[in-house]
Amino acid sequence: MAAPSYDYNSHHAARHPLSPVMAAPSLDYNSHDAVRHPYSTTKEPPGLDYNSLGNFGIIILVRVSPSLHTPMYFFLTHFAFTDICYSTVISPRMLADLLSEDKTISFTGCMMQFLTFAFFAISECHLLAMMAYDRHIAICHPLLYVTIISSRVCWQLVALSYLFAFLTAITYTWCTFGGSFRGPNSIDHFFCELFPVLKLVCSDTHSSEMVIFAFVTINAVGAIVVIFLSYMSIIHTVLRMCSAQSRARAFHTCASHLMAVSMYFGTGFFMYLQPPSSHRSLDKVASIFYAVLIPMLNPFIYSLRNREVKGSLVKCGRRIFSCWQHRSFLSSRTRTVHLK
């Protein structure tokens, strides 16, 4: 499991044979070139394809179904978009490292990977809070829903989410990569993750770790407070409903979102809200979970447990089948005319 050594007088990392599992990429400090290893396109695991197809399917379905043109599904399309992006930032590079002996990444490439991943991960955190607030207004104030959650408000909330996520990601990146890198250059992880990169910094990282911890806490705790208060209000409103059917419909509407919140924040807390000294190899399993598996599972959670999505999916399927039948019928008639 040894990582390749790096000759600081050369611009090429040493190429020692590595195990294709749990291998650590080498960080090239001197070179700002692109990553120097071939990307394999023949052995991609099915999870990567399912992730992209499932999330793209959600986005396309919402776009083509007028019944889904609501604020809830507007936020869901952006949620699916961030899932695609932050998984794509990690998965192709990780697969290339598993299938290649040369696991070198340039310093600039490592920094950009970290920045992009942090940006989309933080955006998803804020989107989950917005979706909870949207459910709160829809269930607790249904008569004011259209007024409060207007199209303009939706775009403003999403724009603020992306802006704050970008500023936070810039801060994370500066705190992580702003130190001195002159010692070991082997990252003990599948990608340029926060704590494995901080371990390579030669200068004191205590202040950087405190700033990062503060921003992680602000983002996570802020989102959780919004989600918690929204669901407390929802529970209070639902319990006052007279109809058992209305209560069941309200809880069913929130079930998918609660599952997504549990998976996202559960893994996030395990990864980032623990002391750096307690990070173990189990973190790599957690990284696979939130970088690959969660984006792959989210489309199934929101489609299989949502009657509106399933209904729109069935309608689209019937529409496509009807178009295919109509084209087949016209094609057969054209062939018959030509034969006569």
Secondary structure, DSSP 8 states (H G I E B T S, - for coil): -------TTSSS-------SSS---EEESS--S---S---SS---HHHHHHHHHHHHHHHHHHH-GGG-SHHHHHHHHHHHHHHHHHHHHHHHHHHHHH-S--EEEHHHHHHHHHHHHHHHHHHHHHHHHHHHHHHHHHH-GGGHHHHS-HHHHHHHHHHHHHHHHHHHHHHHHHHHSS---S--B-SSSS--HHHHHTT--S--HHHHHHHHHHHHHHHHHHHHHHHHHHHHHHHHHHT-S-HHHHHHHHHHHHHHHHHHHHHHHHHHHHHSS-GGG--THHHHHHHIIIIIHHHHHHHHHHHT-HHHHHHHHHHHHHHHHHHHHHHHHHHHHHHHHH-
